Amino acid sequence: MILSFWLMGTQSANYGRNPENVKIMPGIFAVIGRTEAEAKEKYDQLQDLIDPQVGLALLSGLIGNVDLSAYPLDGPLPDLPETNNNKSRLKLVQDLAGREKLTIRQTYLAIAGARGHRTIWGTPEQITDQLEEWFSNDAADGFNIMPPHLPGGLDDFVELVVPELRRRGLFRTEYEGRTLRENLGLARPENQFVSAPASAIV
């Protein structure tokens, strides 16, 4: 992940962008319980709601609309041709299925809820541990929280995880700026048209 950070910084500099102005905020699908057993039970209940046809369609769409209906659900994910559609998601899914030796069914169950983003479940402390590890090791600047259901899933995060993040000094207690850009610590870019000489403006 840190290597990918370095690569993104290098690529942004090649395109005239300041690497300091590139923020990485991955999606997090967090299932939270007051105990680990409660969190696992919630996660399993959500998994049980995934209809096989829906799961297969989600997986197919995520990897570039490849038709997987001819393959057995409990067989391995087949070798898939490279496509210009969803290249990063295709690689993510192939790497996951290969590393964990997942069947097609297990693969769509692994990605259906979070649509390929990171899924974590556990107690507020366990969830915070994982977010802190990524943040403290420069693997992320922040996170986009994807509640498993609304409003309850978001309420769980706000009421259970946010206080633990604040206790560790990882979450603000108030906003310092008036705009999203200011609260992300990003400077307002110079207006290239205002700074250009009048003769250069058509």
C-alpha positions as CSV (number, residue, x, y, z in Angstrom):
1,M,0.0,0.0,0.0
2,I,2.8,2.4,0.8
3,L,4.4,1.5,-2.6
4,S,1.1,2.5,-4.3
5,F,1.2,5.8,-2.3
6,W,4.6,6.5,-3.7
7,L,3.5,5.6,-7.2
8,M,0.5,7.8,-7.0
9,G,2.7,10.7,-5.8
10,T,5.1,10.1,-8.7
11,Q,2.3,10.0,-11.2
12,S,0.7,13.1,-9.9
13,A,4.0,15.0,-10.1
14,N,4.4,13.9,-13.7
15,Y,1.1,15.5,-14.5
16,G,2.0,18.8,-12.8
17,R,0.1,18.0,-9.5
18,N,1.6,18.4,-6.1
19,P,1.7,14.9,-4.4
20,E,0.9,16.6,-1.1
21,N,-2.5,17.5,-2.6
22,V,-3.4,13.8,-3.4
23,K,-5.6,12.3,-0.6
24,I,-6.2,8.6,-0.4
25,M,-9.6,7.8,1.3
26,P,-10.6,4.1,0.6
27,G,-14.1,2.8,1.2
28,I,-14.7,0.9,4.4
29,F,-17.6,-1.5,4.9
30,A,-17.7,-1.8,8.7
31,V,-20.0,-4.2,10.6
32,I,-19.8,-3.3,14.3
33,G,-20.9,-5.2,17.4
34,R,-20.5,-4.5,21.1
35,T,-18.8,-7.9,21.2
36,E,-16.9,-9.8,18.5
37,A,-19.6,-12.5,18.5
38,E,-22.3,-9.9,17.9
39,A,-20.4,-8.4,15.1
40,K,-19.8,-11.8,13.5
41,E,-23.5,-12.6,13.8
42,K,-24.5,-9.4,12.1
43,Y,-22.0,-10.0,9.3
44,D,-23.3,-13.6,8.8
45,Q,-26.9,-12.3,8.7
46,L,-25.9,-9.8,6.0
47,Q,-24.2,-12.5,4.0
48,D,-27.2,-14.8,4.2
49,L,-29.3,-12.0,2.5
50,I,-27.2,-12.1,-0.7
51,D,-29.2,-13.9,-3.4
52,P,-26.9,-16.1,-5.6
53,Q,-28.2,-14.4,-8.8
54,V,-27.7,-11.0,-7.4
55,G,-24.2,-11.9,-6.1
56,L,-23.2,-13.4,-9.5
57,A,-24.5,-10.3,-11.3
58,L,-22.5,-8.0,-8.9
59,L,-19.4,-10.0,-9.4
60,S,-19.8,-10.1,-13.2
61,G,-20.3,-6.3,-13.3
62,L,-17.4,-5.6,-11.1
63,I,-15.0,-7.5,-13.3
64,G,-16.1,-6.0,-16.6
65,N,-19.5,-7.6,-17.3
66,V,-18.0,-11.0,-17.9
67,D,-20.7,-13.7,-18.2
68,L,-20.0,-16.2,-15.4
69,S,-23.3,-18.1,-15.6
70,A,-21.7,-21.1,-17.5
71,Y,-19.4,-21.8,-14.6
72,P,-20.3,-23.7,-11.4
73,L,-20.8,-21.5,-8.4
74,D,-18.7,-23.8,-6.2
75,G,-15.9,-24.0,-8.7
76,P,-12.9,-21.7,-9.0
77,L,-13.0,-18.3,-10.6
78,P,-11.9,-19.0,-14.2
79,D,-9.0,-17.2,-15.9
80,L,-10.5,-14.0,-17.3
81,P,-9.4,-12.0,-20.3
82,E,-8.0,-8.6,-19.6
83,T,-10.4,-5.8,-20.4
84,N,-10.4,-2.0,-20.5
85,N,-13.4,-2.0,-18.2
86,N,-12.7,-2.0,-14.5
87,K,-9.1,-3.1,-14.7
88,S,-8.3,-2.3,-11.1
89,R,-11.4,-4.1,-9.8
90,L,-10.6,-7.1,-12.0
91,K,-7.1,-7.4,-10.6
92,L,-8.4,-6.9,-7.1
93,V,-10.9,-9.7,-7.5
94,Q,-8.5,-12.1,-9.2
95,D,-5.8,-11.5,-6.6
96,L,-8.4,-12.1,-3.8
97,A,-9.8,-15.3,-5.3
98,G,-6.3,-16.6,-6.1
99,R,-4.8,-15.8,-2.7
100,E,-7.7,-17.2,-0.7
101,K,-8.5,-20.0,-3.1
102,L,-12.1,-18.9,-3.3
103,T,-14.9,-20.4,-5.4
104,I,-17.1,-18.1,-7.5
105,R,-19.7,-18.2,-4.7
106,Q,-17.2,-17.3,-2.0
107,T,-15.8,-14.5,-4.2
108,Y,-19.1,-12.8,-4.7
109,L,-19.9,-13.2,-1.0
110,A,-16.6,-11.5,-0.2
111,I,-17.2,-8.5,-2.5
112,A,-21.0,-8.1,-2.7
113,G,-21.5,-6.0,0.4
114,A,-18.6,-3.6,-0.1
115,R,-18.5,-3.8,-3.9
116,G,-14.8,-4.6,-3.7
117,H,-13.9,-2.1,-1.0
118,R,-12.5,-3.3,2.4
119,T,-14.8,-5.2,4.7
120,I,-14.1,-5.3,8.4
121,W,-16.2,-6.5,11.3
122,G,-15.6,-6.5,15.0
123,T,-15.9,-4.5,18.2
124,P,-15.4,-0.7,18.1
125,E,-11.9,-1.2,19.4
126,Q,-11.1,-3.8,16.7
127,I,-12.5,-1.6,14.0
128,T,-10.5,1.4,15.3
129,D,-7.3,-0.8,15.5
130,Q,-7.6,-1.5,11.8
131,L,-8.3,2.1,10.7
132,E,-5.5,3.3,13.0
133,E,-3.0,0.8,11.4
134,W,-3.8,2.0,7.9
135,F,-3.7,5.7,8.9
136,S,-0.6,5.5,11.0
137,N,1.4,3.6,8.3
138,D,0.5,6.1,5.6
139,A,-1.8,3.7,3.8
140,A,-4.7,6.1,3.9
141,D,-5.4,9.8,4.7
142,G,-8.9,9.0,5.8
143,F,-11.8,6.8,5.0
144,N,-15.2,6.8,3.2
145,I,-17.5,4.9,5.6
146,M,-20.0,2.6,3.8
147,P,-22.6,1.5,6.3
148,P,-23.9,-2.0,5.8
149,H,-27.5,-0.6,6.2
150,L,-29.1,2.7,7.0
151,P,-29.7,4.3,9.4
152,G,-28.6,1.6,11.9
153,G,-25.2,0.8,10.4
154,L,-24.2,4.5,10.3
155,D,-25.6,5.0,13.9
156,D,-23.4,2.1,15.1
157,F,-20.3,3.8,13.6
158,V,-21.1,7.2,15.0
159,E,-22.1,6.0,18.5
160,L,-19.5,3.2,18.9
161,V,-16.4,3.8,16.7
162,V,-16.2,7.6,16.6
163,P,-15.8,8.0,20.4
164,E,-12.9,5.4,20.3
165,L,-11.3,7.3,17.4
166,R,-11.5,10.5,19.4
167,R,-10.1,8.8,22.6
168,R,-7.0,8.0,20.5
169,G,-6.8,11.4,19.0
170,L,-7.6,10.2,15.5
171,F,-10.9,12.1,14.9
172,R,-11.5,15.8,15.2
173,T,-13.9,17.2,17.8
174,E,-14.8,20.1,15.6
175,Y,-14.3,21.4,12.1
176,E,-11.4,23.8,11.6
177,G,-12.5,25.1,8.2
178,R,-15.6,26.1,6.4
179,T,-15.2,23.9,3.3
180,L,-14.4,20.3,2.6
181,R,-11.1,21.4,1.0
182,E,-10.1,23.3,4.1
183,N,-11.0,20.4,6.4
184,L,-8.9,18.0,4.3
185,G,-5.9,20.4,4.6
186,L,-5.8,21.2,0.9
187,A,-4.8,24.7,-0.3
188,R,-7.1,26.4,-2.8
189,P,-5.5,26.1,-6.3
190,E,-4.5,29.2,-8.1
191,N,-7.0,30.3,-10.8
192,Q,-4.9,29.9,-13.9
193,F,-7.2,32.3,-15.9
194,V,-6.9,35.1,-13.3
195,S,-3.1,34.8,-13.2
196,A,-2.7,34.6,-17.0
197,P,-1.7,37.9,-18.8
198,A,-4.7,39.7,-20.3
199,S,-3.2,39.2,-23.8
200,A,-3.3,35.4,-23.3
201,I,-7.1,35.3,-22.5
202,V,-9.2,34.8,-25.7
